Amino acid sequence: MTMQWLQDREIAIVACADTKPVKRSGKTALELAGEVTDTLLRSAGIERDRIDGLAATPANSEAYNPFWTSMLADALGLSVGWSQVTDIGGASIIGNILRAGAAVHAGLCEMVLCIAADAPSTQFFAKQSGFRAEFCDPFGYSVLPLSFALLTSAYAARYGSPDRGLARLAVTQRNGALLNDRACDYLRVPLTEEDYLASRMISHPLRLLDCVMRCDGANAFLVTSSRMAREMGCAAPVHPIAYRECINFDPKNAVDDITLTGFTQAGPAALRDAGLAPADIQSFHPYDDFYIAILLQLEQIGFCRRGQASDFIREHNVGIGGDLPINTGGGQISAGQPGLANGGVNLIEAVRQLRGEAGPRQLAEASNAMVTGIGVIQYARNWGCSNVIILERGA
């Protein structure tokens, strides 16, 4: 399976915008969506009625889910000919970039607003029970740190403790956040490896500083054809050139290793489609609700061998100016995660790097980037959604 229209650079991200993540903003997801849409339109220099497509990520902070696209379009003053809600957790936002591009390629619309907004630190109505709740609930296996602690324990039992690599990763991402004025202010505090290792246990072996912090915020992207981007005079289009996703990896439970995920399929396939090797990727922006997720992605996409991610991080410079910069803006863990599952924080950082808009953390080499998403954690299994998008800077 290939998507030749991606490889032919037919689709472009022509603008991006976000709100600064904050705790307890007092705003609704719809209010944040309105703010980020206004900022996006000003950035792109287009009128609201030019948008004829809408792709949204569900919000968990609204009792009646106004992110049904008809209600969201009404709130944003849009009239569209195509809409999509993608509900694959933290994989949704990059999934929407692909779905928006497919809709443009199919002629269903010309200009798509891809948006994610949520305010869970102000109010939260979601109840994430998941699959096999009858097994989860009696034992209190009901929150994400427990699930990722199990993955971390399984990884450590097979390969040894990854603590030293996790500590280096935590410091590297925090250093990126210190240079990112769009990161949540309460997270922009210097961090050492000793600070990380001394942070209190949340669910052994997960520490407090392994965990993402929810906040309120929104991000948005404008997707159109490369032809339209040229007509608009877009000076820095960003082309998605490859995309793959895997939903519900190993449904038969045939693999006796819960640390293996859909990235074993989606990662190598996306690289093949783009005609790239892992060593060709100039910056990596993996979904990071917990640091163990980054280690698993590094190994399963192919940046290093299984069981070697901790050593890889310590032997390579994964910071700004290094040979594989990772989450240069701080990632969700050190910049803030707007919502229960977002992913837009890492995507917007990749787009800004490719557009040369990253300020003091701008990479010298930024012609391509890989962004990933994960979503939904299964009972005693890995996460259920894995996707990868590879982006390229346009001329």
Secondary structure, 3 states (H helix, E strand, C coil): CCCHHHHCCCEEEEEEEECCCECCCCCCHHHHHHHHHHHHHHHHCCCHHHCCEEEEECCCCCCCCCCCHHHHHHHHCCCCCEEEECCCHHHHHHHHHHHHHHHHHCCCCCEEEEEEEECCCCCCCCCCCCCCHHHHHHHCCCCHHHHHHHHHHHHHHHHCCCHHHHHHHHHHHHHHHHCCCCCCHHHCCCCCHHHHHHCCEEECCEEHHHECCEEEEEEEEEEEEHHHHHHHCCCCCEEEEEEEEEECCCCCCCCCCCCCCCHHHHHHHHHHHHCCCHHHCCCEECCCCEHHHHHHHHHHHCCCCCCCHHHHHHHCCCCCCCCCCECCCCHHHHHCEECCCCCHHHHHHHHHHHCCCCHHHCCCCCCEEEEEEEEEECCCCCEEEEEEEEEEECC
